[in-house]
Amino acid sequence: MSATTANYMPRGLSLSAVLHLAAIGALIFVAWWSQRIDQEPPAVFQIVAGPGDDYTATTAPTTTQEVAPSVNVDLPEPLPKYVPPPPKILPPPQTPIERAPEPAPPVVERAPETPAPVIKRAPTKVSYQDFTQEHGAPKTPQVKAAPPIKLKPINVNRIMSDTNIISAGAGGTAMTADEVSLSKRYVAMIVQRIRDALEREGISDVRDAGVRFSVSVRGEISNATITRSSGSSSFDRAVLSALRSIPAVGSPPTKRAEVFQTVIRLTEG
């Protein structure tokens, strides 16, 4: 290698290093600048002048010295302009809507279940012949004769002695002896019916009460009153009730209305 060539090699390396640094700086500058201004067409630099002071020269001078080769730097495409995203508009906070509590379901009262009707089966009819074959012929019950009814004897004489015959009105015809006797027996019959009515009511008090009553021509008894109390108001009321309940007893022996007065006793002694 000649001495001239050796002198030019360090200079070429230095120039190449300077150019590389310049290119790197240009890239950094362009990247920074593209973020600030709109995109501009990249400038193409062409180094046409060599060493020397003639800045008006348009062509490289002819020299025997070696000229460092030109370096074409491919600049990267400029970055797109950064457009910040639009701010997100948050919707206004919604006030929670309080829902009314759901009403409780109505309580349905169930009607009590009606029990199923009990179906009663009709009894099976059994013929008399089948019954006698299974159970034998029925025995005829023996009916006992009812005991004879013992009527209490009535002391007619005492009743007749207790009986007074009162004329129905002034100026009436006087009774004959036979009419008086028959009338007292007539009253004794009425007294016996009163005693029977009292016994049917279950009254058995040993008491006696004086009564007075009227008998119409048709034998109807009316105007019954107590002339002498028995000492028991319930017994007196029972005597009057029995006297009024007696049906018509037939016309008095005199064939006219009469008023009688007698004593009612349940026992005769």
Backbone bond lengths (Angstrom), bond angles and torsions (degrees), N, CA, C in turn:
res aa  C-N    CA-C-N  psi(-1)  N-CA   C-N-CA  omega(-1)  CA-C   N-CA-C  phi
1 M - - - 1.464 - - 1.514 107.03 -
2 S 1.328 117.08 140.62 1.463 121.43 -177.98 1.501 109.41 -83.93
3 A 1.334 116.64 166.64 1.464 121.76 -178.60 1.496 111.67 -69.22
4 T 1.318 118.23 -31.42 1.482 121.94 -179.32 1.496 110.66 -68.32
5 T 1.319 114.84 -43.65 1.480 119.11 179.41 1.499 110.16 -64.20
6 A 1.309 118.74 -39.65 1.456 121.96 179.53 1.504 111.96 -64.18
7 N 1.335 118.82 -31.47 1.461 121.39 179.09 1.523 112.15 -72.39
8 Y 1.321 115.96 -33.33 1.486 119.62 -177.60 1.522 113.38 -78.62
9 M 1.282 121.25 -22.88 1.468 122.73 -175.77 1.512 111.78 -65.94
10 P 1.350 122.10 -47.08 1.475 118.45 177.76 1.498 112.26 -61.99
11 R 1.280 118.11 -34.83 1.460 119.86 -179.93 1.512 111.02 -67.42
12 G 1.333 117.90 -38.84 1.475 120.28 179.06 1.500 111.66 -66.17
13 L 1.330 115.82 -39.09 1.466 118.23 179.26 1.516 110.73 -66.82
14 S 1.314 116.17 -39.87 1.463 119.43 179.38 1.511 110.92 -63.31
15 L 1.359 114.66 -43.04 1.466 118.18 179.86 1.517 111.10 -64.52
16 S 1.317 116.34 -39.67 1.475 119.65 179.57 1.510 110.49 -64.49
17 A 1.339 116.74 -39.48 1.464 119.55 179.26 1.503 111.21 -66.03
18 V 1.367 114.81 -39.57 1.467 118.35 178.98 1.505 110.68 -63.29
19 L 1.339 115.07 -42.47 1.471 118.59 -179.04 1.533 110.69 -64.53
20 H 1.310 116.61 -41.09 1.481 118.31 179.26 1.513 111.59 -63.67
21 L 1.328 115.60 -41.47 1.461 118.30 178.15 1.511 111.36 -64.95
22 A 1.358 114.35 -38.69 1.463 117.70 178.79 1.515 110.66 -64.39
23 A 1.345 115.89 -39.90 1.478 118.74 179.44 1.509 111.39 -64.74
24 I 1.326 116.06 -41.78 1.472 119.02 179.76 1.516 110.25 -64.91
25 G 1.341 117.12 -40.81 1.456 119.56 178.69 1.507 111.27 -64.48
26 A 1.375 113.96 -38.12 1.464 117.08 178.81 1.510 111.03 -63.23
27 L 1.323 116.57 -41.16 1.482 119.70 178.60 1.518 110.79 -60.50
28 I 1.311 116.24 -44.60 1.468 118.97 -179.95 1.506 110.43 -63.82
29 F 1.313 117.37 -41.94 1.460 120.94 -179.78 1.516 111.58 -64.18
30 V 1.355 114.47 -44.75 1.478 117.83 -179.18 1.522 110.56 -62.63
31 A 1.318 117.12 -42.00 1.467 119.49 179.62 1.510 111.09 -62.79
32 W 1.336 115.57 -40.21 1.471 117.87 179.13 1.502 111.70 -70.21
33 W 1.312 115.71 -38.25 1.468 119.57 -176.59 1.521 111.76 -71.92
34 S 1.330 116.60 -33.99 1.473 118.92 -177.66 1.524 111.60 -66.95
35 Q 1.315 115.96 -20.02 1.457 118.15 177.19 1.513 111.94 -81.21
36 R 1.313 118.08 -10.87 1.456 119.87 -176.19 1.509 112.75 -107.60
37 I 1.296 118.30 -33.25 1.463 120.38 -177.22 1.501 108.44 -125.17
38 D 1.284 114.92 165.65 1.465 119.80 177.73 1.510 110.09 -62.33
39 Q 1.282 113.62 161.90 1.461 120.34 -175.53 1.536 109.66 -67.45
40 E 1.279 116.19 132.06 1.456 122.30 176.43 1.528 108.82 -119.66
41 P 1.329 116.85 150.23 1.470 118.45 -179.79 1.527 109.98 -63.76
42 P 1.301 116.01 135.10 1.469 118.97 -177.41 1.547 111.44 -63.04
43 A 1.315 114.11 141.05 1.477 119.41 178.43 1.518 109.49 -84.52
44 V 1.325 114.88 136.19 1.463 121.23 179.84 1.535 107.81 -103.46
45 F 1.270 114.13 116.65 1.465 118.84 179.33 1.525 109.34 -96.11
46 Q 1.330 114.96 130.21 1.468 120.49 178.63 1.536 108.05 -123.82
47 I 1.259 113.70 116.05 1.469 118.50 -179.22 1.533 107.92 -84.32
48 V 1.314 113.46 112.81 1.475 117.49 -176.83 1.537 111.96 -111.62
49 A 1.320 115.24 -22.47 1.476 116.52 -176.18 1.500 110.12 -96.54
50 G 1.267 113.63 144.49 1.446 119.27 176.64 1.508 109.16 -97.62
51 P 1.262 115.98 -162.02 1.459 119.45 178.54 1.526 110.20 -66.76
52 G 1.311 119.07 146.36 1.450 124.68 179.95 1.507 109.95 140.15
53 D 1.345 116.16 177.18 1.452 120.49 -177.17 1.506 112.95 -105.05
54 D 1.331 119.78 -1.25 1.468 122.31 -176.71 1.513 107.94 -83.70
55 Y 1.329 112.74 96.84 1.466 116.34 -177.18 1.513 112.29 -83.35
56 T 1.412 116.65 -5.75 1.460 119.28 179.39 1.503 111.93 -92.64
57 A 1.314 117.88 -4.82 1.464 121.16 -177.12 1.507 109.06 -68.51
58 T 1.323 115.44 140.19 1.469 121.50 179.33 1.504 111.82 -107.75
59 T 1.307 117.04 -8.79 1.450 120.28 178.32 1.498 108.40 -128.84
60 A 1.282 112.76 152.88 1.458 116.85 -179.78 1.526 109.20 -71.29
61 P 1.321 116.87 140.61 1.466 118.34 179.92 1.520 110.75 -68.61
62 T 1.315 111.55 151.61 1.456 117.68 178.25 1.507 108.32 -79.47
63 T 1.240 114.07 122.76 1.460 118.51 -178.91 1.492 108.44 -147.42
64 T 1.276 110.14 157.44 1.450 115.49 177.94 1.507 111.30 -87.54
65 Q 1.383 113.28 -4.94 1.452 115.58 -179.99 1.533 109.47 -76.16
66 E 1.278 114.57 150.53 1.461 120.62 178.48 1.521 109.02 -74.88
67 V 1.277 115.11 131.79 1.484 121.87 179.09 1.515 107.65 -101.84
68 A 1.262 113.01 134.52 1.479 117.47 179.04 1.523 109.89 -64.82
69 P 1.256 115.15 137.39 1.485 117.70 -178.81 1.526 110.72 -63.38
70 S 1.351 115.45 146.84 1.480 120.83 178.45 1.527 109.71 -73.64
71 V 1.263 113.20 147.25 1.488 119.82 -178.71 1.526 108.34 -114.34
72 N 1.290 116.15 117.79 1.487 121.58 174.68 1.537 108.88 -91.55
73 V 1.253 114.53 116.18 1.479 120.47 -178.78 1.521 108.70 -98.55
74 D 1.293 115.78 118.54 1.488 120.36 175.74 1.533 108.74 -83.47
75 L 1.302 114.06 106.31 1.469 118.77 -179.99 1.545 109.87 -74.48
76 P 1.292 116.39 140.35 1.492 117.76 177.44 1.519 111.37 -69.07
77 E 1.314 113.46 155.51 1.471 118.01 177.80 1.525 109.58 -62.71
78 P 1.303 115.08 140.68 1.477 117.22 -178.53 1.533 111.04 -64.04
79 L 1.305 114.76 145.38 1.469 119.79 177.89 1.520 110.63 -67.53
80 P 1.295 117.27 144.32 1.480 118.69 178.65 1.516 110.16 -63.71
81 K 1.299 113.57 153.25 1.459 119.83 -179.38 1.529 109.10 -66.58
82 Y 1.298 113.25 132.06 1.461 118.58 -178.93 1.521 109.57 -76.31
83 V 1.255 113.25 119.46 1.477 119.04 177.24 1.524 107.08 -110.33
84 P 1.298 117.95 113.99 1.483 118.89 -179.47 1.534 110.63 -64.83
85 P 1.292 116.63 142.07 1.476 118.67 179.33 1.518 110.36 -65.43
86 P 1.315 115.61 149.60 1.479 118.23 179.26 1.529 109.65 -64.11
87 P 1.310 115.76 145.88 1.484 118.11 179.84 1.533 111.22 -64.63
88 K 1.283 113.30 140.84 1.466 118.09 178.98 1.523 109.47 -77.72
89 I 1.307 113.67 125.50 1.475 119.61 178.78 1.525 107.77 -91.16
90 L 1.285 114.54 110.52 1.457 118.41 179.96 1.523 110.10 -77.94
91 P 1.302 117.16 137.78 1.476 118.89 178.06 1.516 109.76 -67.28
92 P 1.325 116.13 150.00 1.475 118.49 179.05 1.524 110.00 -61.31
93 P 1.301 116.21 144.81 1.484 118.22 -179.91 1.522 110.92 -62.07
94 Q 1.273 114.60 132.67 1.464 120.02 -179.41 1.526 109.74 -87.75
95 T 1.321 112.85 130.89 1.472 118.36 176.99 1.520 108.99 -73.16
96 P 1.309 117.49 124.03 1.477 117.70 -179.47 1.522 111.06 -62.00
97 I 1.286 114.57 133.77 1.472 121.27 -179.74 1.521 108.08 -88.54
98 E 1.301 114.13 118.65 1.464 118.20 178.41 1.520 109.38 -80.87
99 R 1.263 114.95 118.88 1.460 119.64 178.77 1.524 110.18 -83.93
100 A 1.293 112.81 140.53 1.468 117.67 176.98 1.515 109.54 -65.76
101 P 1.307 115.94 141.23 1.486 117.03 179.39 1.516 111.04 -62.12
102 E 1.288 114.02 139.14 1.461 118.59 179.42 1.523 109.88 -65.70
103 P 1.328 115.85 134.26 1.475 118.04 179.86 1.514 111.03 -63.96
104 A 1.298 113.02 144.50 1.471 118.00 178.27 1.521 109.69 -65.54
105 P 1.288 116.72 141.06 1.472 118.26 -179.99 1.512 110.24 -61.30
106 P 1.328 117.28 138.96 1.473 119.55 -179.57 1.514 111.20 -61.86
107 V 1.320 112.86 142.00 1.468 118.87 178.70 1.521 108.54 -79.36
108 V 1.276 114.97 117.76 1.466 120.22 -179.14 1.517 108.04 -92.21
109 E 1.324 114.37 115.94 1.460 118.92 178.47 1.519 108.83 -81.49
110 R 1.258 112.92 118.50 1.452 117.51 179.34 1.518 110.35 -83.20
111 A 1.286 112.69 134.97 1.462 117.56 176.66 1.521 109.20 -67.84
112 P 1.319 115.72 141.30 1.478 116.83 179.09 1.514 110.95 -58.95
113 E 1.290 111.99 137.02 1.455 117.52 -178.13 1.523 110.07 -66.71
114 T 1.305 112.62 128.68 1.460 118.23 179.35 1.517 108.74 -77.47
115 P 1.311 115.71 122.40 1.474 116.29 -179.88 1.515 111.09 -63.37
116 A 1.287 112.63 146.12 1.462 117.98 179.89 1.521 109.36 -62.94
117 P 1.315 115.66 135.29 1.467 117.70 -179.38 1.520 111.18 -62.50
118 V 1.310 112.87 138.56 1.464 118.68 178.63 1.525 108.55 -79.33
119 I 1.275 113.45 120.43 1.462 118.81 -178.74 1.522 107.54 -87.76
120 K 1.303 113.49 113.10 1.454 118.87 178.72 1.527 109.08 -87.05
121 R 1.273 112.47 124.69 1.454 117.12 178.71 1.521 109.94 -77.88
122 A 1.292 113.03 138.96 1.462 118.06 179.04 1.522 109.13 -66.00
123 P 1.313 116.16 135.98 1.469 118.22 -179.51 1.526 110.94 -62.17
124 T 1.298 112.69 140.92 1.467 117.97 179.73 1.527 109.41 -72.33
125 K 1.279 114.21 128.48 1.463 119.15 -179.80 1.529 109.11 -78.69
126 V 1.318 113.92 130.60 1.466 120.83 179.12 1.522 107.82 -113.45
127 S 1.279 115.34 129.88 1.468 119.01 179.11 1.528 109.77 -71.71
128 Y 1.317 114.58 159.62 1.468 119.82 -179.33 1.521 110.65 -62.52
129 Q 1.328 116.17 -36.40 1.469 119.47 -179.35 1.522 110.61 -66.12
130 D 1.364 117.45 -42.94 1.466 120.06 178.26 1.522 110.95 -64.71
131 F 1.333 116.46 -38.09 1.464 120.08 -178.92 1.525 111.02 -65.13
132 T 1.332 115.71 -43.60 1.470 118.57 -179.28 1.523 111.27 -68.28
133 Q 1.347 117.20 -32.57 1.458 119.04 178.01 1.524 111.40 -67.92
134 E 1.326 117.24 -33.40 1.470 121.00 -177.13 1.522 112.11 -87.10
135 H 1.321 117.41 -42.10 1.463 120.82 -174.71 1.524 113.25 -111.02
136 G 1.289 117.65 -6.63 1.455 118.96 -176.85 1.521 111.18 86.79
137 A 1.307 115.54 166.21 1.466 120.03 -178.97 1.522 109.27 -69.13
138 P 1.347 117.20 134.77 1.469 119.34 179.63 1.519 111.06 -67.23
139 K 1.337 113.65 145.67 1.456 119.10 179.10 1.518 109.72 -87.32
140 T 1.305 115.07 134.22 1.460 120.10 178.88 1.520 108.86 -75.25
141 P 1.348 118.02 119.40 1.469 118.85 -179.13 1.520 110.66 -67.67
142 Q 1.301 114.53 144.08 1.457 120.00 178.29 1.522 109.18 -86.03
143 V 1.302 114.77 121.18 1.459 120.80 -179.05 1.515 108.49 -87.32
144 K 1.341 114.50 120.73 1.452 118.76 178.70 1.517 109.69 -80.06
145 A 1.292 114.47 138.05 1.466 119.37 179.26 1.515 109.55 -67.88
146 A 1.312 114.80 137.65 1.456 119.83 179.47 1.514 109.72 -67.33
147 P 1.322 114.88 142.21 1.475 117.18 178.82 1.515 110.23 -63.99
148 P 1.288 117.13 144.65 1.472 119.95 -179.73 1.513 110.86 -63.13
149 I 1.300 114.49 141.30 1.456 120.97 -179.85 1.518 108.66 -79.59
150 K 1.310 113.42 122.24 1.459 118.79 178.80 1.519 108.53 -95.55
151 L 1.298 115.41 112.82 1.453 120.55 178.99 1.514 109.85 -81.34
152 K 1.309 113.71 135.32 1.455 117.51 177.38 1.527 109.33 -69.15
153 P 1.280 115.82 131.56 1.476 117.14 178.68 1.512 110.80 -68.34
154 I 1.291 116.16 143.08 1.452 121.91 179.57 1.525 108.62 -107.19
155 N 1.278 114.08 130.94 1.469 119.97 179.24 1.518 108.09 -83.54
156 V 1.325 113.65 92.05 1.463 118.80 -176.92 1.510 110.87 -65.19
157 N 1.298 115.65 -37.56 1.464 118.29 -177.69 1.519 111.06 -62.83
158 R 1.359 115.49 -39.93 1.467 117.28 -179.37 1.517 110.09 -69.05
159 I 1.343 114.88 -40.52 1.467 117.75 178.92 1.523 109.43 -62.56
160 M 1.305 116.05 -41.09 1.462 119.62 -179.34 1.515 110.73 -64.64
161 S 1.340 115.37 -34.58 1.466 117.69 179.10 1.513 112.01 -72.65
162 D 1.361 115.95 -28.00 1.467 119.87 179.29 1.522 112.36 -84.91
163 T 1.350 116.90 -9.27 1.457 120.25 -172.73 1.513 110.23 -94.41
164 N 1.318 113.63 133.59 1.460 121.27 174.16 1.519 108.13 -117.65
165 I 1.311 115.56 137.62 1.460 121.32 178.41 1.512 106.87 -104.04
166 I 1.329 115.22 118.46 1.453 121.55 -177.83 1.514 107.59 -106.40
167 S 1.335 117.89 130.92 1.461 121.95 -178.63 1.513 109.24 -64.19
168 A 1.320 115.34 143.36 1.464 120.38 -179.27 1.506 111.99 -70.81
169 G 1.308 118.44 -26.06 1.454 119.57 -178.18 1.520 110.65 -162.31
170 A 1.295 116.32 160.01 1.469 120.23 -179.43 1.522 109.99 -67.89
171 G 1.321 115.77 147.99 1.468 120.25 178.08 1.494 113.63 80.94
172 G 1.401 117.45 9.29 1.443 119.80 -179.20 1.526 110.93 -74.22
173 T 1.330 114.46 160.67 1.458 118.97 178.93 1.512 109.56 -74.38
174 A 1.331 117.56 132.65 1.458 121.28 -179.21 1.514 109.95 -68.25
175 M 1.397 114.60 147.66 1.453 119.95 -179.91 1.525 109.58 -77.37
176 T 1.282 112.14 147.95 1.458 118.23 171.76 1.514 108.91 -80.61
177 A 1.318 117.03 170.90 1.459 120.68 179.86 1.515 111.30 -62.54
178 D 1.318 115.16 -38.67 1.468 117.84 178.30 1.526 111.20 -65.63
179 E 1.349 117.55 -40.52 1.469 120.78 -179.99 1.532 110.70 -64.70
180 V 1.345 115.85 -38.06 1.464 118.47 178.64 1.520 110.20 -65.04
181 S 1.324 117.13 -43.03 1.458 120.14 179.81 1.523 111.30 -64.31
182 L 1.338 114.79 -44.59 1.473 117.99 179.39 1.536 111.24 -65.68
183 S 1.329 116.58 -37.58 1.468 119.39 -178.88 1.525 110.99 -65.32
184 K 1.353 115.79 -38.73 1.461 117.70 179.17 1.529 111.11 -68.12
185 R 1.347 115.77 -37.30 1.460 117.84 174.82 1.539 110.74 -66.85
186 Y 1.332 116.05 -33.54 1.476 121.69 176.53 1.534 109.58 -61.82
187 V 1.341 116.25 -43.73 1.466 120.13 178.91 1.526 110.46 -67.99
188 A 1.370 116.75 -35.95 1.462 119.20 178.13 1.528 111.19 -61.13
189 M 1.341 116.52 -35.12 1.471 120.01 176.38 1.536 110.62 -64.78
190 I 1.327 115.96 -42.29 1.473 119.52 -179.93 1.530 110.00 -64.95
191 V 1.347 117.57 -40.68 1.468 120.90 179.46 1.523 110.81 -62.32
192 Q 1.351 115.80 -40.85 1.467 118.22 178.58 1.524 111.25 -61.78
193 R 1.326 118.77 -38.26 1.482 121.54 178.05 1.529 110.74 -66.99
194 I 1.341 116.29 -34.18 1.466 118.78 177.11 1.528 109.89 -66.10
195 R 1.335 116.85 -43.30 1.468 120.56 179.84 1.533 111.22 -62.44
196 D 1.348 115.90 -41.29 1.469 118.97 178.46 1.532 110.87 -61.99
197 A 1.338 117.06 -41.48 1.470 120.52 179.63 1.526 110.93 -64.19
198 L 1.332 117.54 -38.78 1.467 120.18 179.05 1.527 111.47 -67.00
199 E 1.336 116.81 -40.05 1.464 119.67 179.74 1.528 111.32 -66.69
200 R 1.327 116.97 -34.64 1.481 119.36 176.66 1.532 111.12 -64.46
201 E 1.314 116.99 -29.13 1.468 121.44 177.93 1.520 111.84 -83.48
202 G 1.335 117.80 -0.24 1.464 121.17 178.31 1.503 113.91 80.31
203 I 1.328 118.06 20.17 1.464 121.23 -179.76 1.524 108.19 -93.20
204 S 1.327 115.23 123.92 1.470 120.11 -178.00 1.519 111.65 -134.07
205 D 1.320 117.09 26.37 1.463 120.05 -179.53 1.541 110.25 -68.03
206 V 1.322 115.53 140.34 1.474 120.54 176.06 1.525 107.38 -86.82
207 R 1.297 114.37 78.02 1.458 120.63 -177.33 1.528 108.43 -136.39
208 D 1.314 115.22 167.58 1.467 119.89 174.79 1.509 108.37 -143.25
209 A 1.342 114.96 145.56 1.459 121.28 -177.67 1.522 108.85 -138.40
210 G 1.328 116.71 138.93 1.455 120.87 176.59 1.516 110.33 -85.77
211 V 1.345 116.82 133.65 1.462 121.56 -178.09 1.526 109.25 -129.07
212 R 1.316 113.50 158.64 1.460 121.91 175.64 1.510 107.00 -137.36
213 F 1.338 117.03 135.92 1.467 120.86 -177.61 1.520 109.06 -152.91
214 S 1.320 115.01 161.68 1.469 122.51 179.14 1.512 108.81 -110.42
215 V 1.345 116.06 148.24 1.460 122.41 175.77 1.518 107.45 -126.72
216 S 1.337 115.96 125.47 1.463 119.77 -179.36 1.518 110.56 -78.83
217 V 1.332 115.44 175.52 1.465 120.71 178.37 1.523 110.18 -60.12
218 R 1.321 116.92 -32.36 1.466 120.61 -178.78 1.526 111.92 -86.01
219 G 1.320 117.86 2.55 1.458 120.84 176.24 1.517 114.58 87.48
220 E 1.337 118.81 16.81 1.464 122.48 179.84 1.522 109.53 -88.49
221 I 1.344 116.21 132.16 1.461 122.36 -177.77 1.527 109.21 -91.94
222 S 1.340 117.11 136.35 1.460 122.29 -179.74 1.520 109.21 -153.50
223 N 1.355 114.68 175.09 1.471 122.74 176.23 1.530 111.83 54.00
224 A 1.342 117.32 44.17 1.464 120.27 179.61 1.519 109.63 -79.42
225 T 1.332 116.71 130.68 1.464 123.03 178.59 1.522 109.28 -139.86
226 I 1.354 115.18 158.31 1.458 121.77 176.07 1.534 107.99 -92.40
227 T 1.333 116.26 120.76 1.472 120.62 177.29 1.517 111.91 -94.37
228 R 1.337 117.64 -24.50 1.467 122.25 177.10 1.521 108.16 -145.53
229 S 1.332 115.89 116.12 1.463 120.36 -175.61 1.518 110.94 -69.99
230 S 1.333 113.61 149.99 1.464 120.30 177.21 1.520 112.07 -81.81
231 G 1.325 116.89 -6.61 1.465 120.52 -174.43 1.516 112.62 93.59
232 S 1.335 116.26 -7.17 1.471 121.43 178.00 1.526 107.56 -127.74
233 S 1.324 115.07 116.47 1.468 118.37 -178.86 1.521 111.18 -64.54
234 S 1.347 117.78 -34.68 1.463 119.83 179.44 1.525 110.67 -67.13
235 F 1.336 118.11 -37.11 1.464 120.30 177.99 1.526 110.09 -68.79
236 D 1.335 117.54 -40.33 1.469 120.55 178.50 1.524 110.56 -61.58
237 R 1.341 117.16 -43.81 1.473 119.79 179.70 1.522 110.44 -65.31
238 A 1.339 117.47 -37.33 1.462 119.86 179.33 1.526 111.03 -65.40
239 V 1.333 117.75 -37.40 1.472 120.78 178.25 1.523 110.68 -64.61
240 L 1.332 117.26 -45.35 1.468 120.21 179.40 1.522 110.89 -64.65
241 S 1.364 116.83 -40.85 1.465 119.59 179.23 1.523 111.01 -63.76
242 A 1.327 117.28 -41.18 1.466 119.91 178.59 1.518 111.12 -66.24
243 L 1.327 117.26 -38.66 1.463 120.94 -179.96 1.522 111.70 -64.80
244 R 1.338 116.13 -38.24 1.467 119.50 -179.02 1.520 112.38 -77.37
245 S 1.344 116.75 -19.73 1.468 119.29 -179.18 1.525 113.28 -85.27
246 I 1.318 118.19 -8.26 1.468 120.67 -178.55 1.527 108.80 -72.56
247 P 1.332 117.35 128.67 1.469 118.66 176.15 1.533 111.04 -69.20
248 A 1.301 114.97 177.48 1.477 120.00 -178.69 1.526 110.36 -56.37
249 V 1.318 115.37 134.15 1.472 120.90 -175.05 1.532 112.47 -105.91
250 G 1.300 115.90 9.62 1.473 118.10 -178.89 1.521 111.97 92.78
251 S 1.284 115.70 159.68 1.462 121.26 -176.26 1.521 110.57 -65.54
252 P 1.336 117.37 143.36 1.462 119.81 176.10 1.541 111.33 -60.16
253 P 1.329 117.79 161.54 1.462 120.01 -178.75 1.520 113.59 -59.60
254 T 1.315 117.79 -26.33 1.461 120.47 -179.25 1.515 112.43 -81.03
255 K 1.327 117.37 -6.26 1.466 122.99 -178.99 1.528 112.07 63.29
256 R 1.323 115.05 27.68 1.453 119.66 175.97 1.533 108.08 -146.57
257 A 1.333 115.99 164.81 1.462 119.99 -179.64 1.512 109.92 -65.18
258 E 1.329 115.67 138.89 1.451 120.86 -178.48 1.531 109.76 -135.38
259 V 1.325 115.78 160.08 1.466 123.03 175.00 1.524 107.07 -119.73
260 F 1.350 115.82 127.03 1.459 120.90 -176.83 1.535 109.62 -119.58
261 Q 1.332 113.54 152.46 1.461 120.68 176.46 1.515 107.40 -136.58
262 T 1.393 115.83 128.41 1.452 120.20 -176.29 1.522 109.50 -151.65
263 V 1.352 115.91 -177.32 1.471 122.73 179.89 1.526 108.33 -118.00
264 I 1.338 115.90 134.38 1.465 121.93 179.31 1.523 108.05 -101.69
265 R 1.365 116.68 118.90 1.461 123.07 175.94 1.525 108.47 -124.87
266 L 1.346 116.48 146.52 1.463 119.51 175.93 1.511 111.28 -90.58
267 T 1.312 118.31 -16.75 1.468 121.65 176.76 1.512 108.32 -127.38
268 E 1.295 113.79 149.16 1.456 119.44 177.84 1.517 107.89 -119.52
269 G 1.292 116.10 131.78 1.445 119.02 179.57 1.507 110.85 -136.83
